[in-house]
Amino acid sequence: MNLLTMREKEVFNLLILNKSTKQIAETLKISEKTVRNHISNVIQKLDVKSRSQALIELLKLQEISL
């Protein structure tokens, strides 16, 4: 079972490309607030403190890849 929703995965795949919240919002045609909500949800799911920690965990879990 996948840990992330499709949209969360899309957001984090863009984060790993060093995209800003604004760039992610524009790319996915959603609001910046929605992007931040997706990031917050993933941080909570993983029980980590930051988006960078979340990225590291997702890479370890092979939920996203470089």
Phi and psi restraints in degrees (value plus and minus 20) as a CYANA .aco file:
   2 ASN   PHI     -99.3   -59.3
   2 ASN   PSI     120.1   160.1
   3 LEU   PHI     -94.1   -54.1
   3 LEU   PSI     -57.0   -17.0
   4 LEU   PHI    -121.0   -81.0
   4 LEU   PSI     131.3   171.3
   5 THR   PHI     -94.6   -54.6
   5 THR   PSI     146.6   186.6
   6 MET   PHI     -76.3   -36.3
   6 MET   PSI     -65.4   -25.4
   7 ARG   PHI     -86.7   -46.7
   7 ARG   PSI     -61.5   -21.5
   8 GLU   PHI     -80.7   -40.7
   8 GLU   PSI     -60.9   -20.9
   9 LYS   PHI     -82.9   -42.9
   9 LYS   PSI     -63.0   -23.0
  10 GLU   PHI     -79.7   -39.7
  10 GLU   PSI     -65.0   -25.0
  11 VAL   PHI     -80.3   -40.3
  11 VAL   PSI     -67.6   -27.6
  12 PHE   PHI     -92.6   -52.6
  12 PHE   PSI     -50.0   -10.0
  13 ASN   PHI     -85.6   -45.6
  13 ASN   PSI     -51.8   -11.8
  14 LEU   PHI     -97.8   -57.8
  14 LEU   PSI     -55.5   -15.5
  15 LEU   PHI     -81.0   -41.0
  15 LEU   PSI     -59.1   -19.1
  16 ILE   PHI     -87.2   -47.2
  16 ILE   PSI     -41.0    -1.0
  17 LEU   PHI    -108.0   -68.0
  17 LEU   PSI      -8.6    31.4
  18 ASN   PHI      48.2    88.2
  18 ASN   PSI       9.9    49.9
  19 LYS   PHI    -101.0   -61.0
  19 LYS   PSI     125.8   165.8
  20 SER   PHI    -100.5   -60.5
  20 SER   PSI     146.3   186.3
  21 THR   PHI     -74.8   -34.8
  21 THR   PSI     -63.8   -23.8
  22 LYS   PHI     -82.3   -42.3
  22 LYS   PSI     -65.4   -25.4
  23 GLN   PHI     -84.0   -44.0
  23 GLN   PSI     -59.8   -19.8
  24 ILE   PHI     -83.5   -43.5
  24 ILE   PSI     -65.1   -25.1
  25 ALA   PHI     -78.5   -38.5
  25 ALA   PSI     -65.3   -25.3
  26 GLU   PHI     -84.8   -44.8
  26 GLU   PSI     -64.2   -24.2
  27 THR   PHI     -81.4   -41.4
  27 THR   PSI     -64.3   -24.3
  28 LEU   PHI    -110.8   -70.8
  28 LEU   PSI     -22.3    17.7
  29 LYS   PHI      37.1    77.1
  29 LYS   PSI      26.8    66.8
  30 ILE   PHI    -151.5  -111.5
  30 ILE   PSI     150.0   190.0
  31 SER   PHI     -98.7   -58.7
  31 SER   PSI     139.1   179.1
  32 GLU   PHI     -82.1   -42.1
  32 GLU   PSI     -55.4   -15.4
  33 LYS   PHI     -81.6   -41.6
  33 LYS   PSI     -61.3   -21.3
  34 THR   PHI     -84.2   -44.2
  34 THR   PSI     -60.1   -20.1
  35 VAL   PHI     -80.1   -40.1
  35 VAL   PSI     -68.5   -28.5
  36 ARG   PHI     -81.6   -41.6
  36 ARG   PSI     -56.6   -16.6
  37 ASN   PHI     -83.5   -43.5
  37 ASN   PSI     -63.6   -23.6
  38 HIS   PHI     -80.6   -40.6
  38 HIS   PSI     -63.5   -23.5
  39 ILE   PHI     -83.2   -43.2
  39 ILE   PSI     -64.9   -24.9
  40 SER   PHI     -80.4   -40.4
  40 SER   PSI     -62.7   -22.7
  41 ASN   PHI     -80.3   -40.3
  41 ASN   PSI     -63.2   -23.2
  42 VAL   PHI     -87.5   -47.5
  42 VAL   PSI     -61.9   -21.9
  43 ILE   PHI     -77.7   -37.7
  43 ILE   PSI     -62.3   -22.3
  44 GLN   PHI     -87.0   -47.0
  44 GLN   PSI     -64.5   -24.5
  45 LYS   PHI     -76.9   -36.9
  45 LYS   PSI     -59.8   -19.8
  46 LEU   PHI    -108.6   -68.6
  46 LEU   PSI     -29.3    10.7
  47 ASP   PHI      36.9    76.9
  47 ASP   PSI      29.2    69.2
  48 VAL   PHI    -138.9   -98.9
  48 VAL   PSI     154.9   194.9
  49 LYS   PHI    -123.0   -83.0
  49 LYS   PSI     -36.6     3.4
  50 SER   PHI    -167.0  -127.0
  50 SER   PSI     146.6   186.6
  51 ARG   PHI     -87.0   -47.0
  51 ARG   PSI     -53.1   -13.1
  52 SER   PHI     -88.3   -48.3
  52 SER   PSI     -59.1   -19.1
  53 GLN   PHI     -84.0   -44.0
  53 GLN   PSI     -59.5   -19.5
  54 ALA   PHI     -81.5   -41.5
  54 ALA   PSI     -63.5   -23.5
  55 LEU   PHI     -79.0   -39.0
  55 LEU   PSI     -65.2   -25.2
  56 ILE   PHI     -81.5   -41.5
  56 ILE   PSI     -66.2   -26.2
  57 GLU   PHI     -82.6   -42.6
  57 GLU   PSI     -63.0   -23.0
  58 LEU   PHI     -84.2   -44.2
  58 LEU   PSI     -56.0   -16.0
  59 LEU   PHI     -86.2   -46.2
  59 LEU   PSI     -64.3   -24.3
  60 LYS   PHI     -80.4   -40.4
  60 LYS   PSI     -60.6   -20.6
  61 LEU   PHI    -100.6   -60.6
  61 LEU   PSI     -23.5    16.5
  62 GLN   PHI      39.7    79.7
  62 GLN   PSI      12.8    52.8
  63 GLU   PHI    -100.0   -60.0
  63 GLU   PSI     -49.6    -9.6
  64 ILE   PHI    -153.8  -113.8
  64 ILE   PSI     143.9   183.9
  65 SER   PHI    -159.0  -119.0
  65 SER   PSI     138.9   178.9
